Structure formats: C-alpha cells, structure tokens
Amino acid sequence: MKSVTIIIPIYNAEPFINKCFENICTQTFQHSSLECIFVNDGSADQSEILIKEFISSNKTRISFRLISHEH
C-alpha cells in the first residue's frame, strides 16, 4: 500500500481551518494510506485549538498530527 503525507503550514489560519479539514477528509485515494501533518508556526489566533479539537474527534481513516512552534 502506498502512503501519502500532506504537510500544511499554519499561521493565523483560523478562518480556513474548517474548510481545510473538509477538503482533506473528502479526498479519495483508493490504494493509499493518508496522513496529514499540520505545522503551526506560532499562530496568535485559535488555529491550534481548532486543529486539536478536530484531531480528537476525527473518525476518518486519515491520520492527523499537529506540530507546534511558539516562535
């Protein structure tokens, strides 16, 4: 099985987080496992909180991770 990793840099992206997750979750890769890594580069908005909430409630086959940097 092939593996696909999506890396998404985040900086004050709160208005776009829900649409981003929606688009990722609707992807169909027939013969691949899908992983998504969000990299928060010190956002000052609620981006990190929204991502953590989504990850904790994720019911899809997609693996999500969050990497956060303060500066």
PASEBA-1860 file (N, C-alpha, C; in nm, 3 decimals):
! residues 71
1> MKSVTIII> 0.084/-0.118/0.000/0.000/0.000/0.000/0.089/0.124/0.000 ~ 0.054/0.218/-0.084/0.128/0.343/-0.090/0.084/0.434/0.023 ~ 0.170/0.527/0.058/0.140/0.621/0.165/0.153/0.763/0.111 ~ 0.055/0.848/0.146/0.057/0.988/0.105/0.055/1.073/0.230 ~ 0.148/1.169/0.238/0.153/1.262/0.350/0.131/1.403/0.298 ~ 0.037/1.473/0.363/0.009/1.613/0.331/0.064/1.696/0.446 ~ 0.148/1.794/0.417/0.202/1.882/0.519/0.144/2.021/0.495 ~ 0.078/2.075/0.600/0.011/2.203/0.587/0.067/2.301/0.689
9> PIYNAEPF> 0.138/2.404/0.642/0.185/2.507/0.734/0.068/2.596/0.777 ~ 0.063/2.630/0.905/-0.046/2.710/0.960/0.011/2.832/1.031 ~ -0.043/2.948/0.996/-0.012/3.069/1.070/-0.135/3.159/1.064 ~ -0.202/3.174/1.178/-0.323/3.254/1.187/-0.423/3.219/1.078 ~ -0.454/3.091/1.067/-0.541/3.039/0.962/-0.680/3.002/1.013 ~ -0.717/3.056/1.127/-0.846/3.021/1.188/-0.964/3.025/1.091 ~ -0.978/3.125/1.005/-1.094/3.129/0.915/-1.096/3.017/0.812 ~ -0.983/2.949/0.792/-0.972/2.850/0.686/-0.963/2.706/0.735
17> INKCFENI> -0.951/2.686/0.865/-0.926/2.552/0.921/-1.039/2.454/0.887 ~ -1.164/2.492/0.911/-1.276/2.401/0.885/-1.282/2.357/0.740 ~ -1.266/2.451/0.648/-1.269/2.418/0.505/-1.151/2.329/0.469 ~ -1.038/2.353/0.529/-0.919/2.272/0.504/-0.945/2.127/0.545 ~ -0.997/2.106/0.667/-1.028/1.970/0.712/-1.133/1.905/0.622 ~ -1.232/1.982/0.585/-1.338/1.929/0.498/-1.279/1.880/0.366 ~ -1.191/1.959/0.307/-1.129/1.919/0.181/-1.039/1.796/0.196 ~ -0.966/1.790/0.303/-0.880/1.673/0.325/-0.963/1.547/0.344
25> CTQTFQHS> -1.068/1.558/0.424/-1.150/1.440/0.456/-1.230/1.389/0.337 ~ -1.246/1.468/0.234/-1.320/1.422/0.116/-1.229/1.363/0.009 ~ -1.099/1.362/0.034/-1.006/1.303/-0.062/-1.026/1.151/-0.067 ~ -1.012/1.097/-0.186/-1.024/0.952/-0.202/-0.899/0.899/-0.272 ~ -0.821/0.828/-0.197/-0.704/0.760/-0.251/-0.732/0.611/-0.235 ~ -0.761/0.548/-0.344/-0.808/0.410/-0.339/-0.708/0.312/-0.276 ~ -0.583/0.326/-0.309/-0.484/0.228/-0.264/-0.372/0.295/-0.186 ~ -0.408/0.390/-0.102/-0.308/0.463/-0.026/-0.356/0.489/0.115
33> SLECIFVN> -0.262/0.495/0.206/-0.295/0.546/0.339/-0.264/0.695/0.336 ~ -0.340/0.771/0.410/-0.329/0.916/0.404/-0.298/0.970/0.543 ~ -0.196/1.054/0.550/-0.154/1.119/0.674/-0.149/1.269/0.648 ~ -0.192/1.347/0.746/-0.190/1.492/0.734/-0.119/1.550/0.855 ~ -0.017/1.631/0.831/0.059/1.694/0.937/0.040/1.845/0.927 ~ -0.015/1.904/1.033/-0.027/2.049/1.042/0.094/2.101/1.119 ~ 0.156/2.205/1.067/0.270/2.266/1.134/0.229/2.409/1.170 ~ 0.204/2.430/1.298/0.163/2.561/1.348/0.288/2.643/1.378
41> DGSADQSE> 0.304/2.752/1.306/0.424/2.833/1.320/0.399/2.956/1.407 ~ 0.346/2.933/1.528/0.329/3.040/1.625/0.204/3.124/1.606 ~ 0.096/3.064/1.560/-0.028/3.138/1.539/-0.073/3.209/1.666 ~ -0.127/3.329/1.648/-0.178/3.406/1.762/-0.330/3.395/1.772 ~ -0.394/3.325/1.678/-0.539/3.309/1.682/-0.575/3.171/1.740 ~ -0.693/3.122/1.711/-0.741/2.995/1.767/-0.712/2.875/1.675 ~ -0.624/2.891/1.580/-0.594/2.783/1.485/-0.555/2.653/1.554 ~ -0.463/2.660/1.647/-0.415/2.539/1.715/-0.527/2.470/1.792
49> ILIKEFIS> -0.610/2.545/1.859/-0.721/2.488/1.935/-0.818/2.417/1.841 ~ -0.852/2.479/1.730/-0.943/2.417/1.633/-0.886/2.288/1.578 ~ -0.757/2.288/1.547/-0.693/2.167/1.495/-0.695/2.056/1.599 ~ -0.661/2.089/1.723/-0.662/1.987/1.829/-0.802/1.930/1.849 ~ -0.903/2.014/1.844/-1.041/1.967/1.858/-1.079/1.872/1.745 ~ -1.041/1.908/1.624/-1.074/1.822/1.512/-1.001/1.689/1.523 ~ -0.874/1.694/1.554/-0.796/1.570/1.565/-0.856/1.477/1.671 ~ -0.896/1.533/1.784/-0.951/1.448/1.891/-1.087/1.389/1.854
57> SNKTRISF> -1.159/1.452/1.762/-1.291/1.399/1.724/-1.288/1.331/1.587 ~ -1.170/1.316/1.529/-1.157/1.258/1.396/-1.205/1.113/1.393 ~ -1.295/1.083/1.300/-1.348/0.947/1.284/-1.314/0.891/1.146 ~ -1.227/0.957/1.074/-1.192/0.912/0.940/-1.074/0.815/0.945 ~ -1.041/0.760/0.832/-0.925/0.670/0.823/-0.795/0.747/0.807 ~ -0.806/0.879/0.800/-0.689/0.966/0.781/-0.622/0.992/0.916 ~ -0.492/0.983/0.915/-0.414/1.011/1.036/-0.375/1.159/1.037 ~ -0.408/1.229/1.147/-0.375/1.370/1.161/-0.276/1.389/1.274
65> RLISHEH> -0.180/1.481/1.254/-0.086/1.519/1.359/-0.069/1.670/1.358 ~ -0.032/1.723/1.472/-0.005/1.866/1.485/0.133/1.885/1.545 ~ 0.213/1.968/1.480/0.342/2.009/1.531/0.333/2.159/1.554 ~ 0.366/2.204/1.674/0.353/2.347/1.706/0.487/2.409/1.743 ~ 0.507/2.529/1.692/0.625/2.610/1.725/0.573/2.739/1.791 ~ 0.636/2.781/1.896/0.593/2.903/1.963/0.648/3.028/1.896 ~ 0.763/3.017/1.832/0.826/3.135/1.769/0.852/3.107/1.623
END
